[in-house]
């Protein structure tokens, strides 16, 4: 017989959340999703988290349990529709459908308790550093140039998710599912509003960290990539503006001076020099010709 802590907001007995528990000999204690109570949980062999209805709150609770250093295995109680929302970020050992039979529930509890706890399995994510932007998922803080950004919970989650996947483009629907949860029924306009607020808080010099891909969605542009693209553009502009070597600042090269006649060559009996002068004069239009 094991001690099971059931976290749920549903009123009533544990059987209303997971009916199979009524037929098993385990001792079950019920608690709510109060964040203050999650810091100091009572001793339990296994923690069962009710994620049947509010997936967003359940995922936030699961992450808070990781931050609090939950040592007991976590098992999620979900519906078939909620299976698509489960990811490793939940930090759960296993899941069970709400309508599972007592035999299946007992088997999952037994396997979850027998699985050895991996060192660092419940440790929170490490800090995300992108240039002068540092995001701490444990303390839920974000600093830019050493200055703390005053972000709401969703603004922080959106910035954290984008910064954790630099260069990857996400559609608005994908961001709604990953940040707001699969059970969020708001429109994609919510993503645009939060991106606009994030850019305003990042400031005009850093708002390009969140790039827009037209007709697709958003991505996080790493600072190194942005600086490199700017330098490449400046080099190309300088290449077009720089005059060619030996061009004299863009002016056509001056004509080479005609060599002076050799004074030791003597007279020009054939008149070759005079003919060359006449050819130059006839080749140059005069005022009468104009």
N, C-alpha and C positions, 0 to 999 in steps of 0.2 A: 504493500500500500504506500502511495506516494503523496506528498503535499503538493497540490497544484494551486497556483495563484491565477485566477481568471480576471483579466482586465476588460471591462465592458461598461458601456453606458446604458445598456438595456436593463430595465427593472425586472425583478423576479428572480426565480431560482436559476442555478446554472443550467438546468435542463432546458430552459427557454433559449439558451444560446447554442448549446451542444447537447441535444437530447440523450446521446449515448452515455454521458456522464452519470445519468440517473441509474444506470445499470452496472456501473463499475465501482469497486470498493475504495477509490481514492478519496482523500479529504480535499475538498475544494473551498477556497476562500475567494470571495468576490470583492473587487475594488474598481473604482472609476478611473477616468483618464486624467485625473488632476495632476498637472506637472509637478506641483510641490510634493506630492506624495510619492512620485516616481524616484525622487532622489534617495529616499530611505525606504526601500521596499522590505516587507517582512520576509523572513526566510522561507524559501520554497524550493522544492526539487525541480519544478518545471513551471514556466510562465506561459499561459495561453492568452493570446491577444485576439479580441473580437474584431475582425476586419470585414464583417459581412456587409455593412451598410456604408459607413463613412470611411472610405479607403484613404482619403487625404489625412484625416485625423489619426487613423491607425498607423500610417507610415511615419507621421511626425512623432507619434508615441514610440514607435520602434526605434527611431533614431535617437530619441532622448534616453531610451533604455541603454543604448550602446554608449552614449556619453556618460551615463551614470555608472558604467562598468558592470552591467548585468552579468553575473556569473552563471546563472541557471540557463538551461536551454530555452529558447523561445519558439513556440509553435503558434502559427497563425490559423485562425478559424475563418474560412472564406467561403464564398459561394462560387459556383462555376463561372459566373460572369467576372468575378474578381481575380481569376487566375492570370489573366493577361497583364495585370498590374504588378505582379510579383517579380522582383528583381533582387540581385544580391545585396543591394543597398539597404534592404529591410533588415538584414542581419539575423534572419530567422534560421533555426535549425531544420524545421520542417513545417508542413502545413497539413490541414485536414479540412475536408468539406463539412459544412454544418450538418448535413444529413447523413454522415457516415455511420456505419453500423458499429455497435459496441466492440465487436471483434477487431475492426479496422482501427478504431480509436485507441484501443488497448495496445495494439501492435505498434502504432506510431509513437505512443508514449514510451513504450518499452525501448524502442530503437533510439529515440531521442535521448533517453537517460543513459543508454549504454554507449553512445557515441562519445569518444573522448573530446574534451574541450581543447581546441587548437589554440596555441599561444598566439595572442594578437588577433584572434578571430573576431572578438567583440570590440577591438580598439577602433576609435573613430578615424576618419580619413586624415591624412597628413595635410599640412598647410599647402596651399596652392600659390605659387609665386610666378607672376608674369611681369617681368620688368620691375617697375616701381609699385606694382599692385600686389599686395599680399592678402590672401584670404585664409582665415582660420576657421574651419568648419566646427571645431570643438567649442570655441568661444563665440561663434557666430559674429565675427568681426571682420571687417575689410578695411585695409589701410592703403592709401595712395600717397606716395612720397612721404610716408610716415604720419600722414593725417588720417584720422578715423573718418570713415564715411557713415553718415547717418542714414541707414537703409532700413526699410521695413522688412518683415520676414520674407515676403515673396520677392522683393527686389534682391535681397541677399541670395535666396535660393536660385533665382534666375541668373545672377552674375556668377555664382559659384558653378552652376551647371555649364554655362557657356565657357568659362575660363578653364574648366577641367577638360574641355575638348577643343583646344585652339585650332582654328582653321576649318573645323567641320561645320557644315551648313545644316541648320535645323529648320524645318517648317514650323509655322505657328501652331499647327495641330500637334506636332511632336513635342513642342515646348509646353503646351497645355497639358499633355499627358504626363510628362516627366516632372514638371514643377507643380502644377495645380492638381494633378491626379486624374485618373480615368473617369471618376464620377463627377467631375466638374462640368456643368452644363452651360457655362458662359461661352460667349463667342470669342473668336480669335482676336477681336479688337482689344481684349484685355492684355494680350502680349504686347501689342503696339504701344499701349498706354504705359506699361511698366518699362519698356525699352526707352521711351521718351523721358521718363522720370530718371532712369538710370543715367542716361547721357547727360541730363542736366546736373546731376550730382557729381558726375565724373569731371565736369568742367569742359570748356571749349577746347582745351589743349589735349584732352584725353577722351573726348566723346567718340572718337573714331575707333576706340577699342572694340566697340560693338558695331560691326559692319552690317550693312543691309545688302542682301542679294535680291535684286529686283525680281518680282513674281515668284520668289521661292521662300525666303525667310531671313534669318539672322545667323551670324557667326561671330566668334571672338577672334579679332585680328591681333596676333601677338605683337608687342612693341618692336621686336627685332625685324619682323617682316615689314612693318610699316616704315621704319627708318630706312631699310634697304630699298624699298620701292621709291621713297622720296629721293634718295641719292642717285638711283638709276635715272629718275626723271630729270634731275638737275644735270647729270652728266650728258644726257641726250640733248637737253636744251643748249648747254655750252658747246656741244659739238656742232650744232647747227649755227650758232651765233659766232663762233670763232672763225676769223678769216683764214684763208689758206696761207700756208707758209710761202713767203716770198711774193705775196700779192700786193704788198705795200698798203695794208690797211683797206683792202677792197678796191683800190684804184688800179686801172690797167697799167701794166709795166711800161715804163718809158722806152721810147725807141732808141736803139743803139746809135750813138753818134757816128756820122760818116767819117771814116779815117781821113786825116789830112794827106794831101798829095805829097809824095816823096820829093823833097826839094832837090835831091840828087838825081832825079830821073830825067831832068832836062826838059826841053819843050815837048809839046804834044802835037807832033806834026799831023797826025790823023784826025785831031779834034774829037777824040773819044770822050774826054772830060767834058767838053762843051755839049756834046750830044746827051750825056747823062743829066746835065743840068736842065737842058730843054725838056727832056722826058719828065723830070720832076715838076717843072712848071706847068706842062700840059696836063699832068695827072691831077694837079691841085686846081679846083674850080676857082675862078676869079669872080670878082664882084659883078662883072658884066654877064658872066654865065648864070649867076644867081638871079 
